[in-house]
């Protein structure tokens, strides 16, 4: 499993409270968890710097986070204070949870099959997994390389991976459709301009002016209502899936 660099975790820690991407993703996943898991215990696989754990805990869930980065664990423990452990989901599962969330993790793993099998093993019978991944391999860019990604996914590819573990997909959709055309054009332009050469060493998730950040977040919150209601989006920068054991 390929974790992010220390600098990327530092950036995540500084910005995940307000950045439109992180905050709207939290809103989406929490909405799906309330709809499908309806309370109980949550395992956050690849918990990062811990803001999602805090949000779920404040919403009445019993939480546990695992991550294979000591930098992530350090930040998560500062936020949550407990129930955060160093671990590798490709090597073992943790029993037994009502819900497991795995957000933007599988793309960091060369062979994600053992990870999804262990997510399956971590759930109680009838439990749900909520998984998100970046979408569309043609958008694979410097952004992905810096973050340590091996791939981006299609809906069919993600469904096959998840159902191959024994989970049953109940809902799957693209996410971030509204901003997809703009961001896709920017990434394609950068890729063609660079000719495949590495031109920077940072991701695209940089702080935005407050009005623009608020606008992007408002757009994504509107999309979230559609996805949580089960209205699948036809395209987007990410895929989100809910699967049941």
Buried (B, 14 or more C-beta within 10 A) or exposed (E): BEBBBEEBBBBBBEBBEBBBBBBBBBBBBBBBBBBBBEEBBBBBBBBBBBBBBBBBBEEEBBBBBBBBBEBBBBBBBEBBEEBBBEBBBBEEBBEBBBBBBBBBBBBBBEEBEBBBBBBBBBBBEEBBBBBBBBBBEEBBBBBBEBBBBBBBBBBEBBBEBBEEBEBEBEBBBBBBBEBBEEBBEEBEEBBEEEEEEEEEEEBBBEEBEEEEBEEBBEBBBEBBEBBBEEEBBEBBBBBBBBBBB
